[in-house]
């Protein structure tokens, strides 16, 4: 996709289509992290910070922790 940097007042801007934002999972008004290196500008979607209580509330009530078998040792692991 090609886009054009345009002058908006004393700033410059880049318009992104609704489809591009939807593909990236970014909503209008959402903050993004901007990373700059020579020759490129990268936008990263920021995940909202959630408290430990919010994370714990997201665990289903019927969740039962269990063990996972990763198979036999592949090297010099001691079991």
PDB file with SEQRES, HELIX, SHEET and CRYST1 records, atoms N, CA, C and O in Angstrom:
SEQRES   1 A   79  UNK UNK UNK UNK UNK UNK UNK UNK UNK UNK UNK UNK UNK          
SEQRES   2 A   79  UNK UNK UNK UNK UNK UNK UNK UNK UNK UNK UNK UNK UNK          
SEQRES   3 A   79  UNK UNK UNK UNK UNK UNK UNK UNK UNK UNK UNK UNK UNK          
SEQRES   4 A   79  UNK UNK UNK UNK UNK UNK UNK UNK UNK UNK UNK UNK UNK          
SEQRES   5 A   79  UNK UNK UNK UNK UNK UNK UNK UNK UNK UNK UNK UNK UNK          
SEQRES   6 A   79  UNK UNK UNK UNK UNK UNK UNK UNK UNK UNK UNK UNK UNK          
SEQRES   7 A   79  UNK                                                          
HELIX    1 AA1 UNK A   18  UNK A   24  1                                   7    
HELIX    2 AA2 UNK A   52  UNK A   57  1                                   6    
SHEET    1 AA1 2 UNK A   6  UNK A   8  0                                        
SHEET    2 AA1 2 UNK A  11  UNK A  13 -1                                        
SHEET    1 AA2 2 UNK A  32  UNK A  37  0                                        
SHEET    2 AA2 2 UNK A  40  UNK A  45 -1                                        
CRYST1    1.000    1.000    1.000  90.00  90.00  90.00 P 1           1          
ATOM      1  N   UNK A   1       0.838  -1.174   0.000  1.00  0.00           N  
ATOM      2  CA  UNK A   1       0.000   0.000   0.000  1.00  0.00           C  
ATOM      3  C   UNK A   1       0.886   1.240   0.000  1.00  0.00           C  
ATOM      4  O   UNK A   1       1.834   1.326   0.780  1.00  0.00           O  
ATOM      5  N   UNK A   2       0.592   2.171  -0.842  1.00  0.00           N  
ATOM      6  CA  UNK A   2       1.300   3.446  -0.864  1.00  0.00           C  
ATOM      7  C   UNK A   2       0.470   4.494  -0.140  1.00  0.00           C  
ATOM      8  O   UNK A   2      -0.756   4.519  -0.249  1.00  0.00           O  
ATOM      9  N   UNK A   3       1.149   5.348   0.593  1.00  0.00           N  
ATOM     10  CA  UNK A   3       0.490   6.455   1.275  1.00  0.00           C  
ATOM     11  C   UNK A   3       1.371   7.678   1.107  1.00  0.00           C  
ATOM     12  O   UNK A   3       2.563   7.560   0.823  1.00  0.00           O  
ATOM     13  N   UNK A   4       0.794   8.829   1.279  1.00  0.00           N  
ATOM     14  CA  UNK A   4       1.524  10.074   1.059  1.00  0.00           C  
ATOM     15  C   UNK A   4       1.541  10.887   2.344  1.00  0.00           C  
ATOM     16  O   UNK A   4       0.504  11.089   2.976  1.00  0.00           O  
ATOM     17  N   UNK A   5       2.727  11.353   2.726  1.00  0.00           N  
ATOM     18  CA  UNK A   5       2.860  12.256   3.864  1.00  0.00           C  
ATOM     19  C   UNK A   5       2.335  13.619   3.427  1.00  0.00           C  
ATOM     20  O   UNK A   5       2.733  14.138   2.384  1.00  0.00           O  
ATOM     21  N   UNK A   6       1.433  14.200   4.234  1.00  0.00           N  
ATOM     22  CA  UNK A   6       0.845  15.482   3.879  1.00  0.00           C  
ATOM     23  C   UNK A   6       1.055  16.493   4.995  1.00  0.00           C  
ATOM     24  O   UNK A   6       1.194  16.129   6.163  1.00  0.00           O  
ATOM     25  N   UNK A   7       1.075  17.739   4.626  1.00  0.00           N  
ATOM     26  CA  UNK A   7       1.226  18.813   5.608  1.00  0.00           C  
ATOM     27  C   UNK A   7      -0.142  19.155   6.193  1.00  0.00           C  
ATOM     28  O   UNK A   7      -1.102  19.386   5.457  1.00  0.00           O  
ATOM     29  N   UNK A   8      -0.219  19.186   7.525  1.00  0.00           N  
ATOM     30  CA  UNK A   8      -1.427  19.571   8.239  1.00  0.00           C  
ATOM     31  C   UNK A   8      -1.035  20.664   9.226  1.00  0.00           C  
ATOM     32  O   UNK A   8      -0.499  20.372  10.295  1.00  0.00           O  
ATOM     33  N   UNK A   9      -1.296  21.905   8.879  1.00  0.00           N  
ATOM     34  CA  UNK A   9      -0.883  23.011   9.740  1.00  0.00           C  
ATOM     35  C   UNK A   9       0.633  23.061   9.825  1.00  0.00           C  
ATOM     36  O   UNK A   9       1.313  23.098   8.800  1.00  0.00           O  
ATOM     37  N   UNK A  10       1.169  23.061  11.051  1.00  0.00           N  
ATOM     38  CA  UNK A  10       2.616  23.063  11.248  1.00  0.00           C  
ATOM     39  C   UNK A  10       3.178  21.651  11.371  1.00  0.00           C  
ATOM     40  O   UNK A  10       4.366  21.487  11.646  1.00  0.00           O  
ATOM     41  N   UNK A  11       2.354  20.641  11.175  1.00  0.00           N  
ATOM     42  CA  UNK A  11       2.781  19.248  11.304  1.00  0.00           C  
ATOM     43  C   UNK A  11       2.645  18.522   9.972  1.00  0.00           C  
ATOM     44  O   UNK A  11       2.111  19.063   9.003  1.00  0.00           O  
ATOM     45  N   UNK A  12       3.128  17.311   9.944  1.00  0.00           N  
ATOM     46  CA  UNK A  12       2.940  16.435   8.801  1.00  0.00           C  
ATOM     47  C   UNK A  12       2.166  15.221   9.282  1.00  0.00           C  
ATOM     48  O   UNK A  12       2.286  14.819  10.439  1.00  0.00           O  
ATOM     49  N   UNK A  13       1.372  14.639   8.394  1.00  0.00           N  
ATOM     50  CA  UNK A  13       0.552  13.512   8.813  1.00  0.00           C  
ATOM     51  C   UNK A  13       0.448  12.451   7.745  1.00  0.00           C  
ATOM     52  O   UNK A  13       0.756  12.683   6.576  1.00  0.00           O  
ATOM     53  N   UNK A  14       0.015  11.300   8.163  1.00  0.00           N  
ATOM     54  CA  UNK A  14      -0.190  10.165   7.287  1.00  0.00           C  
ATOM     55  C   UNK A  14      -1.576   9.614   7.573  1.00  0.00           C  
ATOM     56  O   UNK A  14      -1.888   9.289   8.719  1.00  0.00           O  
ATOM     57  N   UNK A  15      -2.403   9.505   6.556  1.00  0.00           N  
ATOM     58  CA  UNK A  15      -3.747   8.954   6.741  1.00  0.00           C  
ATOM     59  C   UNK A  15      -3.704   7.454   6.503  1.00  0.00           C  
ATOM     60  O   UNK A  15      -3.102   6.978   5.540  1.00  0.00           O  
ATOM     61  N   UNK A  16      -4.349   6.726   7.390  1.00  0.00           N  
ATOM     62  CA  UNK A  16      -4.450   5.271   7.258  1.00  0.00           C  
ATOM     63  C   UNK A  16      -5.915   4.920   7.052  1.00  0.00           C  
ATOM     64  O   UNK A  16      -6.789   5.444   7.743  1.00  0.00           O  
ATOM     65  N   UNK A  17      -6.177   4.039   6.108  1.00  0.00           N  
ATOM     66  CA  UNK A  17      -7.561   3.673   5.823  1.00  0.00           C  
ATOM     67  C   UNK A  17      -8.148   2.841   6.961  1.00  0.00           C  
ATOM     68  O   UNK A  17      -7.424   2.259   7.768  1.00  0.00           O  
ATOM     69  N   UNK A  18      -9.468   2.802   7.000  1.00  0.00           N  
ATOM     70  CA  UNK A  18     -10.188   2.009   7.997  1.00  0.00           C  
ATOM     71  C   UNK A  18      -9.796   0.538   7.884  1.00  0.00           C  
ATOM     72  O   UNK A  18      -9.659  -0.148   8.898  1.00  0.00           O  
ATOM     73  N   UNK A  19      -9.616   0.051   6.657  1.00  0.00           N  
ATOM     74  CA  UNK A  19      -9.241  -1.353   6.439  1.00  0.00           C  
ATOM     75  C   UNK A  19      -7.859  -1.661   7.002  1.00  0.00           C  
ATOM     76  O   UNK A  19      -7.648  -2.724   7.586  1.00  0.00           O  
ATOM     77  N   UNK A  20      -6.919  -0.736   6.828  1.00  0.00           N  
ATOM     78  CA  UNK A  20      -5.561  -0.944   7.352  1.00  0.00           C  
ATOM     79  C   UNK A  20      -5.598  -1.012   8.876  1.00  0.00           C  
ATOM     80  O   UNK A  20      -4.971  -1.883   9.479  1.00  0.00           O  
ATOM     81  N   UNK A  21      -6.336  -0.088   9.498  1.00  0.00           N  
ATOM     82  CA  UNK A  21      -6.448  -0.107  10.958  1.00  0.00           C  
ATOM     83  C   UNK A  21      -7.119  -1.387  11.445  1.00  0.00           C  
ATOM     84  O   UNK A  21      -6.710  -1.953  12.459  1.00  0.00           O  
ATOM     85  N   UNK A  22      -8.137  -1.842  10.738  1.00  0.00           N  
ATOM     86  CA  UNK A  22      -8.832  -3.073  11.134  1.00  0.00           C  
ATOM     87  C   UNK A  22      -7.890  -4.268  11.045  1.00  0.00           C  
ATOM     88  O   UNK A  22      -7.886  -5.116  11.937  1.00  0.00           O  
ATOM     89  N   UNK A  23      -7.094  -4.346   9.985  1.00  0.00           N  
ATOM     90  CA  UNK A  23      -6.140  -5.456   9.840  1.00  0.00           C  
ATOM     91  C   UNK A  23      -5.101  -5.457  10.953  1.00  0.00           C  
ATOM     92  O   UNK A  23      -4.650  -6.517  11.386  1.00  0.00           O  
ATOM     93  N   UNK A  24      -4.721  -4.267  11.419  1.00  0.00           N  
ATOM     94  CA  UNK A  24      -3.734  -4.154  12.492  1.00  0.00           C  
ATOM     95  C   UNK A  24      -4.373  -4.267  13.874  1.00  0.00           C  
ATOM     96  O   UNK A  24      -3.670  -4.354  14.881  1.00  0.00           O  
ATOM     97  N   UNK A  25      -5.702  -4.264  13.922  1.00  0.00           N  
ATOM     98  CA  UNK A  25      -6.389  -4.333  15.212  1.00  0.00           C  
ATOM     99  C   UNK A  25      -6.276  -3.043  16.001  1.00  0.00           C  
ATOM    100  O   UNK A  25      -6.264  -3.061  17.232  1.00  0.00           O  
ATOM    101  N   UNK A  26      -6.194  -1.917  15.294  1.00  0.00           N  
ATOM    102  CA  UNK A  26      -6.057  -0.615  15.943  1.00  0.00           C  
ATOM    103  C   UNK A  26      -7.335   0.186  15.726  1.00  0.00           C  
ATOM    104  O   UNK A  26      -7.843   0.259  14.607  1.00  0.00           O  
ATOM    105  N   UNK A  27      -7.854   0.783  16.791  1.00  0.00           N  
ATOM    106  CA  UNK A  27      -9.077   1.570  16.703  1.00  0.00           C  
ATOM    107  C   UNK A  27      -8.741   3.054  16.648  1.00  0.00           C  
ATOM    108  O   UNK A  27      -7.678   3.475  17.103  1.00  0.00           O  
ATOM    109  N   UNK A  28      -9.650   3.838  16.091  1.00  0.00           N  
ATOM    110  CA  UNK A  28      -9.484   5.289  16.049  1.00  0.00           C  
ATOM    111  C   UNK A  28      -9.385   5.809  17.477  1.00  0.00           C  
ATOM    112  O   UNK A  28     -10.197   5.446  18.328  1.00  0.00           O  
ATOM    113  N   UNK A  29      -8.405   6.647  17.743  1.00  0.00           N  
ATOM    114  CA  UNK A  29      -8.211   7.208  19.073  1.00  0.00           C  
ATOM    115  C   UNK A  29      -7.297   6.386  19.963  1.00  0.00           C  
ATOM    116  O   UNK A  29      -6.903   6.847  21.035  1.00  0.00           O  
ATOM    117  N   UNK A  30      -6.952   5.177  19.539  1.00  0.00           N  
ATOM    118  CA  UNK A  30      -6.083   4.314  20.340  1.00  0.00           C  
ATOM    119  C   UNK A  30      -4.636   4.789  20.244  1.00  0.00           C  
ATOM    120  O   UNK A  30      -4.205   5.252  19.188  1.00  0.00           O  
ATOM    121  N   UNK A  31      -3.886   4.676  21.336  1.00  0.00           N  
ATOM    122  CA  UNK A  31      -2.470   5.047  21.316  1.00  0.00           C  
ATOM    123  C   UNK A  31      -1.660   3.944  20.661  1.00  0.00           C  
ATOM    124  O   UNK A  31      -1.952   2.759  20.819  1.00  0.00           O  
ATOM    125  N   UNK A  32      -0.632   4.355  19.919  1.00  0.00           N  
ATOM    126  CA  UNK A  32       0.303   3.406  19.308  1.00  0.00           C  
ATOM    127  C   UNK A  32       1.716   3.800  19.697  1.00  0.00           C  
ATOM    128  O   UNK A  32       1.998   4.973  19.941  1.00  0.00           O  
ATOM    129  N   UNK A  33       2.592   2.824  19.754  1.00  0.00           N  
ATOM    130  CA  UNK A  33       4.011   3.063  20.017  1.00  0.00           C  
ATOM    131  C   UNK A  33       4.687   3.307  18.673  1.00  0.00           C  
ATOM    132  O   UNK A  33       4.508   2.522  17.742  1.00  0.00           O  
ATOM    133  N   UNK A  34       5.462   4.385  18.560  1.00  0.00           N  
ATOM    134  CA  UNK A  34       6.150   4.726  17.321  1.00  0.00           C  
ATOM    135  C   UNK A  34       7.635   4.454  17.508  1.00  0.00           C  
ATOM    136  O   UNK A  34       8.266   5.005  18.409  1.00  0.00           O  
ATOM    137  N   UNK A  35       8.194   3.596  16.647  1.00  0.00           N  
ATOM    138  CA  UNK A  35       9.610   3.277  16.659  1.00  0.00           C  
ATOM    139  C   UNK A  35      10.223   3.808  15.372  1.00  0.00           C  
ATOM    140  O   UNK A  35       9.695   3.575  14.285  1.00  0.00           O  
ATOM    141  N   UNK A  36      11.330   4.516  15.496  1.00  0.00           N  
ATOM    142  CA  UNK A  36      11.968   5.124  14.332  1.00  0.00           C  
ATOM    143  C   UNK A  36      13.398   4.630  14.220  1.00  0.00           C  
ATOM    144  O   UNK A  36      14.132   4.603  15.207  1.00  0.00           O  
ATOM    145  N   UNK A  37      13.790   4.241  13.022  1.00  0.00           N  
ATOM    146  CA  UNK A  37      15.178   3.922  12.716  1.00  0.00           C  
ATOM    147  C   UNK A  37      15.440   4.455  11.312  1.00  0.00           C  
ATOM    148  O   UNK A  37      14.491   4.798  10.608  1.00  0.00           O  
ATOM    149  N   UNK A  38      16.697   4.536  10.885  1.00  0.00           N  
ATOM    150  CA  UNK A  38      16.981   5.124   9.571  1.00  0.00           C  
ATOM    151  C   UNK A  38      16.151   4.471   8.457  1.00  0.00           C  
ATOM    152  O   UNK A  38      16.237   3.264   8.229  1.00  0.00           O  
ATOM    153  N   UNK A  39      15.358   5.278   7.778  1.00  0.00           N  
ATOM    154  CA  UNK A  39      14.588   4.806   6.643  1.00  0.00           C  
ATOM    155  C   UNK A  39      13.265   4.146   6.959  1.00  0.00           C  
ATOM    156  O   UNK A  39      12.576   3.704   6.040  1.00  0.00           O  
ATOM    157  N   UNK A  40      12.877   4.060   8.238  1.00  0.00           N  
ATOM    158  CA  UNK A  40      11.587   3.431   8.529  1.00  0.00           C  
ATOM    159  C   UNK A  40      10.949   3.981   9.793  1.00  0.00           C  
ATOM    160  O   UNK A  40      11.626   4.403  10.730  1.00  0.00           O  
ATOM    161  N   UNK A  41       9.635   3.961   9.787  1.00  0.00           N  
ATOM    162  CA  UNK A  41       8.815   4.325  10.935  1.00  0.00           C  
ATOM    163  C   UNK A  41       7.872   3.145  11.150  1.00  0.00           C  
ATOM    164  O   UNK A  41       7.176   2.734  10.222  1.00  0.00           O  
ATOM    165  N   UNK A  42       7.844   2.598  12.361  1.00  0.00           N  
ATOM    166  CA  UNK A  42       7.020   1.424  12.655  1.00  0.00           C  
ATOM    167  C   UNK A  42       6.047   1.775  13.770  1.00  0.00           C  
ATOM    168  O   UNK A  42       6.436   2.352  14.785  1.00  0.00           O  
ATOM    169  N   UNK A  43       4.774   1.422  13.575  1.00  0.00           N  
ATOM    170  CA  UNK A  43       3.750   1.622  14.593  1.00  0.00           C  
ATOM    171  C   UNK A  43       3.458   0.286  15.255  1.00  0.00           C  
ATOM    172  O   UNK A  43       3.263  -0.721  14.575  1.00  0.00           O  
ATOM    173  N   UNK A  44       3.430   0.278  16.570  1.00  0.00           N  
ATOM    174  CA  UNK A  44       3.104  -0.929  17.327  1.00  0.00           C  
ATOM    175  C   UNK A  44       1.844  -0.660  18.139  1.00  0.00           C  
ATOM    176  O   UNK A  44       1.711   0.378  18.787  1.00  0.00           O  
ATOM    177  N   UNK A  45       0.933  -1.605  18.091  1.00  0.00           N  
ATOM    178  CA  UNK A  45      -0.286  -1.495  18.896  1.00  0.00           C  
ATOM    179  C   UNK A  45       0.089  -1.698  20.350  1.00  0.00           C  
ATOM    180  O   UNK A  45       0.821  -2.630  20.682  1.00  0.00           O  
ATOM    181  N   UNK A  46      -0.404  -0.838  21.209  1.00  0.00           N  
ATOM    182  CA  UNK A  46      -0.134  -0.972  22.644  1.00  0.00           C  
ATOM    183  C   UNK A  46      -1.270  -1.734  23.291  1.00  0.00           C  
ATOM    184  O   UNK A  46      -2.442  -1.414  23.096  1.00  0.00           O  
ATOM    185  N   UNK A  47      -0.919  -2.715  24.041  1.00  0.00           N  
ATOM    186  CA  UNK A  47      -1.946  -3.447  24.783  1.00  0.00           C  
ATOM    187  C   UNK A  47      -2.266  -2.676  26.058  1.00  0.00           C  
ATOM    188  O   UNK A  47      -1.369  -2.174  26.736  1.00  0.00           O  
ATOM    189  N   UNK A  48      -3.539  -2.590  26.371  1.00  0.00           N  
ATOM    190  CA  UNK A  48      -3.886  -1.870  27.601  1.00  0.00           C  
ATOM    191  C   UNK A  48      -3.344  -2.607  28.823  1.00  0.00           C  
ATOM    192  O   UNK A  48      -3.384  -3.836  28.890  1.00  0.00           O  
ATOM    193  N   UNK A  49      -2.838  -1.843  29.784  1.00  0.00           N  
ATOM    194  CA  UNK A  49      -2.328  -2.456  31.009  1.00  0.00           C  
ATOM    195  C   UNK A  49      -3.517  -2.868  31.866  1.00  0.00           C  
ATOM    196  O   UNK A  49      -4.459  -2.103  32.069  1.00  0.00           O  
ATOM    197  N   UNK A  50      -3.443  -4.102  32.363  1.00  0.00           N  
ATOM    198  CA  UNK A  50      -4.520  -4.602  33.219  1.00  0.00           C  
ATOM    199  C   UNK A  50      -3.935  -4.968  34.571  1.00  0.00           C  
ATOM    200  O   UNK A  50      -2.790  -5.408  34.665  1.00  0.00           O  
ATOM    201  N   UNK A  51      -4.720  -4.784  35.603  1.00  0.00           N  
ATOM    202  CA  UNK A  51      -4.275  -5.110  36.956  1.00  0.00           C  
ATOM    203  C   UNK A  51      -4.313  -6.622  37.159  1.00  0.00           C  
ATOM    204  O   UNK A  51      -4.939  -7.351  36.389  1.00  0.00           O  
ATOM    205  N   UNK A  52      -3.640  -7.073  38.196  1.00  0.00           N  
ATOM    206  CA  UNK A  52      -3.652  -8.497  38.529  1.00  0.00           C  
ATOM    207  C   UNK A  52      -5.075  -8.963  38.804  1.00  0.00           C  
ATOM    208  O   UNK A  52      -5.448 -10.067  38.407  1.00  0.00           O  
ATOM    209  N   UNK A  53      -5.868  -8.145  39.472  1.00  0.00           N  
ATOM    210  CA  UNK A  53      -7.264  -8.510  39.745  1.00  0.00           C  
ATOM    211  C   UNK A  53      -8.044  -8.717  38.448  1.00  0.00           C  
ATOM    212  O   UNK A  53      -8.836  -9.654  38.344  1.00  0.00           O  
ATOM    213  N   UNK A  54      -7.823  -7.839  37.449  1.00  0.00           N  
ATOM    214  CA  UNK A  54      -8.507  -7.992  36.162  1.00  0.00           C  
ATOM    215  C   UNK A  54      -8.075  -9.275  35.459  1.00  0.00           C  
ATOM    216  O   UNK A  54      -8.894  -9.972  34.860  1.00  0.00           O  
ATOM    217  N   UNK A  55      -6.783  -9.581  35.538  1.00  0.00           N  
ATOM    218  CA  UNK A  55      -6.289 -10.813  34.917  1.00  0.00           C  
ATOM    219  C   UNK A  55      -6.877 -12.050  35.599  1.00  0.00           C  
ATOM    220  O   UNK A  55      -7.254 -13.014  34.933  1.00  0.00           O  
ATOM    221  N   UNK A  56      -6.951 -12.013  36.922  1.00  0.00           N  
ATOM    222  CA  UNK A  56      -7.495 -13.159  37.656  1.00  0.00           C  
ATOM    223  C   UNK A  56      -8.988 -13.340  37.381  1.00  0.00           C  
ATOM    224  O   UNK A  56      -9.480 -14.467  37.335  1.00  0.00           O  
ATOM    225  N   UNK A  57      -9.702 -12.238  37.201  1.00  0.00           N  
ATOM    226  CA  UNK A  57     -11.133 -12.321  36.895  1.00  0.00           C  
ATOM    227  C   UNK A  57     -11.380 -12.973  35.534  1.00  0.00           C  
ATOM    228  O   UNK A  57     -12.453 -13.529  35.299  1.00  0.00           O  
ATOM    229  N   UNK A  58     -10.393 -12.908  34.639  1.00  0.00           N  
ATOM    230  CA  UNK A  58     -10.542 -13.469  33.294  1.00  0.00           C  
ATOM    231  C   UNK A  58     -10.360 -14.986  33.263  1.00  0.00           C  
ATOM    232  O   UNK A  58     -10.647 -15.615  32.244  1.00  0.00           O  
ATOM    233  N   UNK A  59      -9.889 -15.583  34.358  1.00  0.00           N  
ATOM    234  CA  UNK A  59      -9.708 -17.034  34.406  1.00  0.00           C  
ATOM    235  C   UNK A  59     -11.071 -17.690  34.560  1.00  0.00           C  
ATOM    236  O   UNK A  59     -11.814 -17.345  35.479  1.00  0.00           O  
ATOM    237  N   UNK A  60     -11.418 -18.629  33.683  1.00  0.00           N  
ATOM    238  CA  UNK A  60     -12.726 -19.288  33.799  1.00  0.00           C  
ATOM    239  C   UNK A  60     -12.858 -20.030  35.130  1.00  0.00           C  
ATOM    240  O   UNK A  60     -11.881 -20.566  35.652  1.00  0.00           O  
ATOM    241  N   UNK A  61     -14.073 -20.052  35.668  1.00  0.00           N  
ATOM    242  CA  UNK A  61     -14.298 -20.706  36.960  1.00  0.00           C  
ATOM    243  C   UNK A  61     -14.041 -22.202  36.904  1.00  0.00           C  
ATOM    244  O   UNK A  61     -13.683 -22.806  37.915  1.00  0.00           O  
ATOM    245  N   UNK A  62     -14.222 -22.816  35.721  1.00  0.00           N  
ATOM    246  CA  UNK A  62     -14.018 -24.261  35.618  1.00  0.00           C  
ATOM    247  C   UNK A  62     -12.581 -24.624  35.223  1.00  0.00           C  
ATOM    248  O   UNK A  62     -12.313 -25.776  34.882  1.00  0.00           O  
ATOM    249  N   UNK A  63     -11.660 -23.663  35.266  1.00  0.00           N  
ATOM    250  CA  UNK A  63     -10.264 -23.921  34.911  1.00  0.00           C  
ATOM    251  C   UNK A  63      -9.623 -24.834  35.944  1.00  0.00           C  
ATOM    252  O   UNK A  63      -9.742 -24.613  37.149  1.00  0.00           O  
ATOM    253  N   UNK A  64      -8.940 -25.866  35.452  1.00  0.00           N  
ATOM    254  CA  UNK A  64      -8.218 -26.788  36.330  1.00  0.00           C  
ATOM    255  C   UNK A  64      -6.785 -26.905  35.818  1.00  0.00           C  
ATOM    256  O   UNK A  64      -6.554 -27.423  34.725  1.00  0.00           O  
ATOM    257  N   UNK A  65      -5.822 -26.423  36.606  1.00  0.00           N  
ATOM    258  CA  UNK A  65      -4.434 -26.529  36.157  1.00  0.00           C  
ATOM    259  C   UNK A  65      -4.013 -27.989  36.081  1.00  0.00           C  
ATOM    260  O   UNK A  65      -4.514 -28.831  36.826  1.00  0.00           O  
ATOM    261  N   UNK A  66      -3.105 -28.273  35.192  1.00  0.00           N  
ATOM    262  CA  UNK A  66      -2.628 -29.640  35.048  1.00  0.00           C  
ATOM    263  C   UNK A  66      -1.183 -29.647  34.581  1.00  0.00           C  
ATOM    264  O   UNK A  66      -0.576 -28.601  34.353  1.00  0.00           O  
ATOM    265  N   UNK A  67      -0.649 -30.849  34.444  1.00  0.00           N  
ATOM    266  CA  UNK A  67       0.721 -31.004  33.989  1.00  0.00           C  
ATOM    267  C   UNK A  67       0.737 -31.164  32.478  1.00  0.00           C  
ATOM    268  O   UNK A  67      -0.229 -31.638  31.880  1.00  0.00           O  
ATOM    269  N   UNK A  68       1.843 -30.764  31.872  1.00  0.00           N  
ATOM    270  CA  UNK A  68       2.012 -30.901  30.437  1.00  0.00           C  
ATOM    271  C   UNK A  68       3.218 -31.786  30.189  1.00  0.00           C  
ATOM    272  O   UNK A  68       4.289 -31.541  30.744  1.00  0.00           O  
ATOM    273  N   UNK A  69       3.061 -32.812  29.364  1.00  0.00           N  
ATOM    274  CA  UNK A  69       4.165 -33.723  29.036  1.00  0.00           C  
ATOM    275  C   UNK A  69       4.865 -33.197  27.789  1.00  0.00           C  
ATOM    276  O   UNK A  69       4.264 -33.135  26.716  1.00  0.00           O  
ATOM    277  N   UNK A  70       6.121 -32.823  27.927  1.00  0.00           N  
ATOM    278  CA  UNK A  70       6.891 -32.320  26.803  1.00  0.00           C  
ATOM    279  C   UNK A  70       7.696 -33.415  26.124  1.00  0.00           C  
ATOM    280  O   UNK A  70       8.524 -33.120  25.262  1.00  0.00           O  
ATOM    281  N   UNK A  71       7.474 -34.664  26.488  1.00  0.00           N  
ATOM    282  CA  UNK A  71       8.181 -35.778  25.865  1.00  0.00           C  
ATOM    283  C   UNK A  71       9.440 -36.141  26.615  1.00  0.00           C  
ATOM    284  O   UNK A  71       9.737 -35.568  27.663  1.00  0.00           O  
ATOM    285  N   UNK A  72      10.184 -37.100  26.073  1.00  0.00           N  
ATOM    286  CA  UNK A  72      11.402 -37.556  26.746  1.00  0.00           C  
ATOM    287  C   UNK A  72      12.500 -36.475  26.682  1.00  0.00           C  
ATOM    288  O   UNK A  72      12.437 -35.562  25.859  1.00  0.00           O  
ATOM    289  N   UNK A  73      13.504 -36.596  27.564  1.00  0.00           N  
ATOM    290  CA  UNK A  73      14.599 -35.623  27.536  1.00  0.00           C  
ATOM    291  C   UNK A  73      15.264 -35.594  26.149  1.00  0.00           C  
ATOM    292  O   UNK A  73      15.376 -36.622  25.482  1.00  0.00           O  
ATOM    293  N   UNK A  74      15.693 -34.423  25.740  1.00  0.00           N  
ATOM    294  CA  UNK A  74      16.321 -34.274  24.438  1.00  0.00           C  
ATOM    295  C   UNK A  74      17.808 -34.006  24.559  1.00  0.00           C  
ATOM    296  O   UNK A  74      18.508 -33.954  23.548  1.00  0.00           O  
ATOM    297  N   UNK A  75      18.296 -33.839  25.755  1.00  0.00           N  
ATOM    298  CA  UNK A  75      19.717 -33.532  25.965  1.00  0.00           C  
ATOM    299  C   UNK A  75      20.168 -34.090  27.293  1.00  0.00           C  
ATOM    300  O   UNK A  75      19.938 -35.261  27.597  1.00  0.00           O  
ATOM    301  N   UNK A  76      20.812 -33.253  28.084  1.00  0.00           N  
ATOM    302  CA  UNK A  76      21.361 -33.712  29.366  1.00  0.00           C  
ATOM    303  C   UNK A  76      20.501 -33.232  30.540  1.00  0.00           C  
ATOM    304  O   UNK A  76      21.013 -33.005  31.637  1.00  0.00           O  
ATOM    305  N   UNK A  77      19.182 -33.077  30.303  1.00  0.00           N  
ATOM    306  CA  UNK A  77      18.322 -32.642  31.399  1.00  0.00           C  
ATOM    307  C   UNK A  77      18.286 -33.712  32.484  1.00  0.00           C  
ATOM    308  O   UNK A  77      18.396 -34.904  32.197  1.00  0.00           O  
ATOM    309  N   UNK A  78      18.134 -33.284  33.711  1.00  0.00           N  
ATOM    310  CA  UNK A  78      17.983 -34.210  34.829  1.00  0.00           C  
ATOM    311  C   UNK A  78      16.540 -34.157  35.287  1.00  0.00           C  
ATOM    312  O   UNK A  78      16.055 -33.090  35.663  1.00  0.00           O  
ATOM    313  N   UNK A  79      15.846 -35.274  35.265  1.00  0.00           N  
ATOM    314  CA  UNK A  79      14.435 -35.312  35.657  1.00  0.00           C  
ATOM    315  C   UNK A  79      14.305 -35.944  36.999  1.00  0.00           C  
ATOM    316  O   UNK A  79      13.195 -36.073  37.516  1.00  0.00           O  
TER     317      UNK A  79                                                      
END                                                                             
